[in-house]
């Protein structure tokens, strides 16, 4: 369900021509390294502290790109 929601958000972002930080792909990649999503999502939807670290990194990376323009 979380993946489907993330895909829908990305689609709306493209349609509205706004930037979207794709944290789902980042969390999914980290989860594959860690052996599952439980480290990043407490119940399949809500983030753990480690999940928030991934989101924060993604947001800060995008923010820095905009600030450097």
Phi and psi restraints in degrees (range 20) as a CNS / XPLOR table:
assign (resid 1 and name C) (resid 2 and name N)
       (resid 2 and name CA) (resid 2 and name C) 1.0 -61.6 20.0 2
assign (resid 2 and name N) (resid 2 and name CA)
       (resid 2 and name C) (resid 3 and name N) 1.0 -42.1 20.0 2
assign (resid 2 and name C) (resid 3 and name N)
       (resid 3 and name CA) (resid 3 and name C) 1.0 -61.6 20.0 2
assign (resid 3 and name N) (resid 3 and name CA)
       (resid 3 and name C) (resid 4 and name N) 1.0 -43.4 20.0 2
assign (resid 3 and name C) (resid 4 and name N)
       (resid 4 and name CA) (resid 4 and name C) 1.0 -62.3 20.0 2
assign (resid 4 and name N) (resid 4 and name CA)
       (resid 4 and name C) (resid 5 and name N) 1.0 -41.9 20.0 2
assign (resid 4 and name C) (resid 5 and name N)
       (resid 5 and name CA) (resid 5 and name C) 1.0 -62.5 20.0 2
assign (resid 5 and name N) (resid 5 and name CA)
       (resid 5 and name C) (resid 6 and name N) 1.0 -44.5 20.0 2
assign (resid 5 and name C) (resid 6 and name N)
       (resid 6 and name CA) (resid 6 and name C) 1.0 -61.6 20.0 2
assign (resid 6 and name N) (resid 6 and name CA)
       (resid 6 and name C) (resid 7 and name N) 1.0 -40.6 20.0 2
assign (resid 6 and name C) (resid 7 and name N)
       (resid 7 and name CA) (resid 7 and name C) 1.0 -64.7 20.0 2
assign (resid 7 and name N) (resid 7 and name CA)
       (resid 7 and name C) (resid 8 and name N) 1.0 -39.7 20.0 2
assign (resid 7 and name C) (resid 8 and name N)
       (resid 8 and name CA) (resid 8 and name C) 1.0 -64.6 20.0 2
assign (resid 8 and name N) (resid 8 and name CA)
       (resid 8 and name C) (resid 9 and name N) 1.0 -40.3 20.0 2
assign (resid 8 and name C) (resid 9 and name N)
       (resid 9 and name CA) (resid 9 and name C) 1.0 -62.5 20.0 2
assign (resid 9 and name N) (resid 9 and name CA)
       (resid 9 and name C) (resid 10 and name N) 1.0 -43.8 20.0 2
assign (resid 9 and name C) (resid 10 and name N)
       (resid 10 and name CA) (resid 10 and name C) 1.0 -62.1 20.0 2
assign (resid 10 and name N) (resid 10 and name CA)
       (resid 10 and name C) (resid 11 and name N) 1.0 -40.1 20.0 2
assign (resid 10 and name C) (resid 11 and name N)
       (resid 11 and name CA) (resid 11 and name C) 1.0 -64.1 20.0 2
assign (resid 11 and name N) (resid 11 and name CA)
       (resid 11 and name C) (resid 12 and name N) 1.0 -45.5 20.0 2
assign (resid 11 and name C) (resid 12 and name N)
       (resid 12 and name CA) (resid 12 and name C) 1.0 -62.4 20.0 2
assign (resid 12 and name N) (resid 12 and name CA)
       (resid 12 and name C) (resid 13 and name N) 1.0 -40.7 20.0 2
assign (resid 12 and name C) (resid 13 and name N)
       (resid 13 and name CA) (resid 13 and name C) 1.0 -59.0 20.0 2
assign (resid 13 and name N) (resid 13 and name CA)
       (resid 13 and name C) (resid 14 and name N) 1.0 -43.6 20.0 2
assign (resid 13 and name C) (resid 14 and name N)
       (resid 14 and name CA) (resid 14 and name C) 1.0 -64.2 20.0 2
assign (resid 14 and name N) (resid 14 and name CA)
       (resid 14 and name C) (resid 15 and name N) 1.0 -44.6 20.0 2
assign (resid 14 and name C) (resid 15 and name N)
       (resid 15 and name CA) (resid 15 and name C) 1.0 -62.6 20.0 2
assign (resid 15 and name N) (resid 15 and name CA)
       (resid 15 and name C) (resid 16 and name N) 1.0 -38.1 20.0 2
assign (resid 15 and name C) (resid 16 and name N)
       (resid 16 and name CA) (resid 16 and name C) 1.0 -90.6 20.0 2
assign (resid 16 and name N) (resid 16 and name CA)
       (resid 16 and name C) (resid 17 and name N) 1.0 -1.2 20.0 2
assign (resid 16 and name C) (resid 17 and name N)
       (resid 17 and name CA) (resid 17 and name C) 1.0 58.1 20.0 2
assign (resid 17 and name N) (resid 17 and name CA)
       (resid 17 and name C) (resid 18 and name N) 1.0 45.8 20.0 2
assign (resid 17 and name C) (resid 18 and name N)
       (resid 18 and name CA) (resid 18 and name C) 1.0 -120.9 20.0 2
assign (resid 18 and name N) (resid 18 and name CA)
       (resid 18 and name C) (resid 19 and name N) 1.0 150.7 20.0 2
assign (resid 18 and name C) (resid 19 and name N)
       (resid 19 and name CA) (resid 19 and name C) 1.0 -74.3 20.0 2
assign (resid 19 and name N) (resid 19 and name CA)
       (resid 19 and name C) (resid 20 and name N) 1.0 141.0 20.0 2
assign (resid 19 and name C) (resid 20 and name N)
       (resid 20 and name CA) (resid 20 and name C) 1.0 -128.0 20.0 2
assign (resid 20 and name N) (resid 20 and name CA)
       (resid 20 and name C) (resid 21 and name N) 1.0 133.1 20.0 2
assign (resid 20 and name C) (resid 21 and name N)
       (resid 21 and name CA) (resid 21 and name C) 1.0 -88.3 20.0 2
assign (resid 21 and name N) (resid 21 and name CA)
       (resid 21 and name C) (resid 22 and name N) 1.0 116.6 20.0 2
assign (resid 21 and name C) (resid 22 and name N)
       (resid 22 and name CA) (resid 22 and name C) 1.0 -84.8 20.0 2
assign (resid 22 and name N) (resid 22 and name CA)
       (resid 22 and name C) (resid 23 and name N) 1.0 77.7 20.0 2
assign (resid 22 and name C) (resid 23 and name N)
       (resid 23 and name CA) (resid 23 and name C) 1.0 -75.1 20.0 2
assign (resid 23 and name N) (resid 23 and name CA)
       (resid 23 and name C) (resid 24 and name N) 1.0 -24.3 20.0 2
assign (resid 23 and name C) (resid 24 and name N)
       (resid 24 and name CA) (resid 24 and name C) 1.0 -60.4 20.0 2
assign (resid 24 and name N) (resid 24 and name CA)
       (resid 24 and name C) (resid 25 and name N) 1.0 -46.1 20.0 2
assign (resid 24 and name C) (resid 25 and name N)
       (resid 25 and name CA) (resid 25 and name C) 1.0 -62.1 20.0 2
assign (resid 25 and name N) (resid 25 and name CA)
       (resid 25 and name C) (resid 26 and name N) 1.0 -40.3 20.0 2
assign (resid 25 and name C) (resid 26 and name N)
       (resid 26 and name CA) (resid 26 and name C) 1.0 -65.2 20.0 2
assign (resid 26 and name N) (resid 26 and name CA)
       (resid 26 and name C) (resid 27 and name N) 1.0 -45.0 20.0 2
assign (resid 26 and name C) (resid 27 and name N)
       (resid 27 and name CA) (resid 27 and name C) 1.0 -66.4 20.0 2
assign (resid 27 and name N) (resid 27 and name CA)
       (resid 27 and name C) (resid 28 and name N) 1.0 -41.2 20.0 2
assign (resid 27 and name C) (resid 28 and name N)
       (resid 28 and name CA) (resid 28 and name C) 1.0 -61.7 20.0 2
assign (resid 28 and name N) (resid 28 and name CA)
       (resid 28 and name C) (resid 29 and name N) 1.0 -42.0 20.0 2
assign (resid 28 and name C) (resid 29 and name N)
       (resid 29 and name CA) (resid 29 and name C) 1.0 -63.9 20.0 2
assign (resid 29 and name N) (resid 29 and name CA)
       (resid 29 and name C) (resid 30 and name N) 1.0 -44.5 20.0 2
assign (resid 29 and name C) (resid 30 and name N)
       (resid 30 and name CA) (resid 30 and name C) 1.0 -63.5 20.0 2
assign (resid 30 and name N) (resid 30 and name CA)
       (resid 30 and name C) (resid 31 and name N) 1.0 -39.2 20.0 2
assign (resid 30 and name C) (resid 31 and name N)
       (resid 31 and name CA) (resid 31 and name C) 1.0 -63.9 20.0 2
assign (resid 31 and name N) (resid 31 and name CA)
       (resid 31 and name C) (resid 32 and name N) 1.0 -37.2 20.0 2
assign (resid 31 and name C) (resid 32 and name N)
       (resid 32 and name CA) (resid 32 and name C) 1.0 -64.4 20.0 2
assign (resid 32 and name N) (resid 32 and name CA)
       (resid 32 and name C) (resid 33 and name N) 1.0 -36.8 20.0 2
assign (resid 32 and name C) (resid 33 and name N)
       (resid 33 and name CA) (resid 33 and name C) 1.0 -69.0 20.0 2
assign (resid 33 and name N) (resid 33 and name CA)
       (resid 33 and name C) (resid 34 and name N) 1.0 -35.9 20.0 2
assign (resid 33 and name C) (resid 34 and name N)
       (resid 34 and name CA) (resid 34 and name C) 1.0 -90.1 20.0 2
assign (resid 34 and name N) (resid 34 and name CA)
       (resid 34 and name C) (resid 35 and name N) 1.0 -6.8 20.0 2
assign (resid 34 and name C) (resid 35 and name N)
       (resid 35 and name CA) (resid 35 and name C) 1.0 91.1 20.0 2
assign (resid 35 and name N) (resid 35 and name CA)
       (resid 35 and name C) (resid 36 and name N) 1.0 15.3 20.0 2
assign (resid 35 and name C) (resid 36 and name N)
       (resid 36 and name CA) (resid 36 and name C) 1.0 149.7 20.0 2
assign (resid 36 and name N) (resid 36 and name CA)
       (resid 36 and name C) (resid 37 and name N) 1.0 167.1 20.0 2
assign (resid 36 and name C) (resid 37 and name N)
       (resid 37 and name CA) (resid 37 and name C) 1.0 -79.5 20.0 2
assign (resid 37 and name N) (resid 37 and name CA)
       (resid 37 and name C) (resid 38 and name N) 1.0 -16.0 20.0 2
assign (resid 37 and name C) (resid 38 and name N)
       (resid 38 and name CA) (resid 38 and name C) 1.0 -56.4 20.0 2
assign (resid 38 and name N) (resid 38 and name CA)
       (resid 38 and name C) (resid 39 and name N) 1.0 -30.0 20.0 2
assign (resid 38 and name C) (resid 39 and name N)
       (resid 39 and name CA) (resid 39 and name C) 1.0 -68.6 20.0 2
assign (resid 39 and name N) (resid 39 and name CA)
       (resid 39 and name C) (resid 40 and name N) 1.0 -26.0 20.0 2
assign (resid 39 and name C) (resid 40 and name N)
       (resid 40 and name CA) (resid 40 and name C) 1.0 -110.6 20.0 2
assign (resid 40 and name N) (resid 40 and name CA)
       (resid 40 and name C) (resid 41 and name N) 1.0 -24.5 20.0 2
assign (resid 40 and name C) (resid 41 and name N)
       (resid 41 and name CA) (resid 41 and name C) 1.0 -129.0 20.0 2
assign (resid 41 and name N) (resid 41 and name CA)
       (resid 41 and name C) (resid 42 and name N) 1.0 122.1 20.0 2
assign (resid 41 and name C) (resid 42 and name N)
       (resid 42 and name CA) (resid 42 and name C) 1.0 -69.5 20.0 2
assign (resid 42 and name N) (resid 42 and name CA)
       (resid 42 and name C) (resid 43 and name N) 1.0 -31.8 20.0 2
assign (resid 42 and name C) (resid 43 and name N)
       (resid 43 and name CA) (resid 43 and name C) 1.0 -139.1 20.0 2
assign (resid 43 and name N) (resid 43 and name CA)
       (resid 43 and name C) (resid 44 and name N) 1.0 20.8 20.0 2
assign (resid 43 and name C) (resid 44 and name N)
       (resid 44 and name CA) (resid 44 and name C) 1.0 91.7 20.0 2
assign (resid 44 and name N) (resid 44 and name CA)
       (resid 44 and name C) (resid 45 and name N) 1.0 -9.4 20.0 2
assign (resid 44 and name C) (resid 45 and name N)
       (resid 45 and name CA) (resid 45 and name C) 1.0 -134.2 20.0 2
assign (resid 45 and name N) (resid 45 and name CA)
       (resid 45 and name C) (resid 46 and name N) 1.0 -48.4 20.0 2
assign (resid 45 and name C) (resid 46 and name N)
       (resid 46 and name CA) (resid 46 and name C) 1.0 -87.8 20.0 2
assign (resid 46 and name N) (resid 46 and name CA)
       (resid 46 and name C) (resid 47 and name N) 1.0 137.7 20.0 2
assign (resid 46 and name C) (resid 47 and name N)
       (resid 47 and name CA) (resid 47 and name C) 1.0 -74.3 20.0 2
assign (resid 47 and name N) (resid 47 and name CA)
       (resid 47 and name C) (resid 48 and name N) 1.0 146.9 20.0 2
assign (resid 47 and name C) (resid 48 and name N)
       (resid 48 and name CA) (resid 48 and name C) 1.0 -91.0 20.0 2
assign (resid 48 and name N) (resid 48 and name CA)
       (resid 48 and name C) (resid 49 and name N) 1.0 179.8 20.0 2
assign (resid 48 and name C) (resid 49 and name N)
       (resid 49 and name CA) (resid 49 and name C) 1.0 -58.3 20.0 2
assign (resid 49 and name N) (resid 49 and name CA)
       (resid 49 and name C) (resid 50 and name N) 1.0 -40.7 20.0 2
assign (resid 49 and name C) (resid 50 and name N)
       (resid 50 and name CA) (resid 50 and name C) 1.0 -65.8 20.0 2
assign (resid 50 and name N) (resid 50 and name CA)
       (resid 50 and name C) (resid 51 and name N) 1.0 -35.8 20.0 2
assign (resid 50 and name C) (resid 51 and name N)
       (resid 51 and name CA) (resid 51 and name C) 1.0 -64.1 20.0 2
assign (resid 51 and name N) (resid 51 and name CA)
       (resid 51 and name C) (resid 52 and name N) 1.0 -42.0 20.0 2
assign (resid 51 and name C) (resid 52 and name N)
       (resid 52 and name CA) (resid 52 and name C) 1.0 -65.5 20.0 2
assign (resid 52 and name N) (resid 52 and name CA)
       (resid 52 and name C) (resid 53 and name N) 1.0 -30.8 20.0 2
assign (resid 52 and name C) (resid 53 and name N)
       (resid 53 and name CA) (resid 53 and name C) 1.0 -62.9 20.0 2
assign (resid 53 and name N) (resid 53 and name CA)
       (resid 53 and name C) (resid 54 and name N) 1.0 -42.0 20.0 2
assign (resid 53 and name C) (resid 54 and name N)
       (resid 54 and name CA) (resid 54 and name C) 1.0 -63.9 20.0 2
assign (resid 54 and name N) (resid 54 and name CA)
       (resid 54 and name C) (resid 55 and name N) 1.0 -44.9 20.0 2
assign (resid 54 and name C) (resid 55 and name N)
       (resid 55 and name CA) (resid 55 and name C) 1.0 -62.0 20.0 2
assign (resid 55 and name N) (resid 55 and name CA)
       (resid 55 and name C) (resid 56 and name N) 1.0 -45.5 20.0 2
assign (resid 55 and name C) (resid 56 and name N)
       (resid 56 and name CA) (resid 56 and name C) 1.0 -60.9 20.0 2
assign (resid 56 and name N) (resid 56 and name CA)
       (resid 56 and name C) (resid 57 and name N) 1.0 -42.9 20.0 2
assign (resid 56 and name C) (resid 57 and name N)
       (resid 57 and name CA) (resid 57 and name C) 1.0 -61.4 20.0 2
assign (resid 57 and name N) (resid 57 and name CA)
       (resid 57 and name C) (resid 58 and name N) 1.0 -46.1 20.0 2
assign (resid 57 and name C) (resid 58 and name N)
       (resid 58 and name CA) (resid 58 and name C) 1.0 -62.3 20.0 2
assign (resid 58 and name N) (resid 58 and name CA)
       (resid 58 and name C) (resid 59 and name N) 1.0 -43.7 20.0 2
assign (resid 58 and name C) (resid 59 and name N)
       (resid 59 and name CA) (resid 59 and name C) 1.0 -66.0 20.0 2
assign (resid 59 and name N) (resid 59 and name CA)
       (resid 59 and name C) (resid 60 and name N) 1.0 -41.9 20.0 2
assign (resid 59 and name C) (resid 60 and name N)
       (resid 60 and name CA) (resid 60 and name C) 1.0 -67.9 20.0 2
assign (resid 60 and name N) (resid 60 and name CA)
       (resid 60 and name C) (resid 61 and name N) 1.0 -35.6 20.0 2
assign (resid 60 and name C) (resid 61 and name N)
       (resid 61 and name CA) (resid 61 and name C) 1.0 -63.1 20.0 2
assign (resid 61 and name N) (resid 61 and name CA)
       (resid 61 and name C) (resid 62 and name N) 1.0 -46.3 20.0 2
assign (resid 61 and name C) (resid 62 and name N)
       (resid 62 and name CA) (resid 62 and name C) 1.0 -66.7 20.0 2
assign (resid 62 and name N) (resid 62 and name CA)
       (resid 62 and name C) (resid 63 and name N) 1.0 -41.0 20.0 2
assign (resid 62 and name C) (resid 63 and name N)
       (resid 63 and name CA) (resid 63 and name C) 1.0 -60.4 20.0 2
assign (resid 63 and name N) (resid 63 and name CA)
       (resid 63 and name C) (resid 64 and name N) 1.0 -42.2 20.0 2
assign (resid 63 and name C) (resid 64 and name N)
       (resid 64 and name CA) (resid 64 and name C) 1.0 -63.6 20.0 2
assign (resid 64 and name N) (resid 64 and name CA)
       (resid 64 and name C) (resid 65 and name N) 1.0 -37.4 20.0 2
assign (resid 64 and name C) (resid 65 and name N)
       (resid 65 and name CA) (resid 65 and name C) 1.0 -61.9 20.0 2
assign (resid 65 and name N) (resid 65 and name CA)
       (resid 65 and name C) (resid 66 and name N) 1.0 -42.1 20.0 2
assign (resid 65 and name C) (resid 66 and name N)
       (resid 66 and name CA) (resid 66 and name C) 1.0 -69.6 20.0 2
assign (resid 66 and name N) (resid 66 and name CA)
       (resid 66 and name C) (resid 67 and name N) 1.0 -36.7 20.0 2
assign (resid 66 and name C) (resid 67 and name N)
       (resid 67 and name CA) (resid 67 and name C) 1.0 -67.6 20.0 2
assign (resid 67 and name N) (resid 67 and name CA)
       (resid 67 and name C) (resid 68 and name N) 1.0 -28.6 20.0 2
assign (resid 67 and name C) (resid 68 and name N)
       (resid 68 and name CA) (resid 68 and name C) 1.0 -82.0 20.0 2
assign (resid 68 and name N) (resid 68 and name CA)
       (resid 68 and name C) (resid 69 and name N) 1.0 -6.4 20.0 2
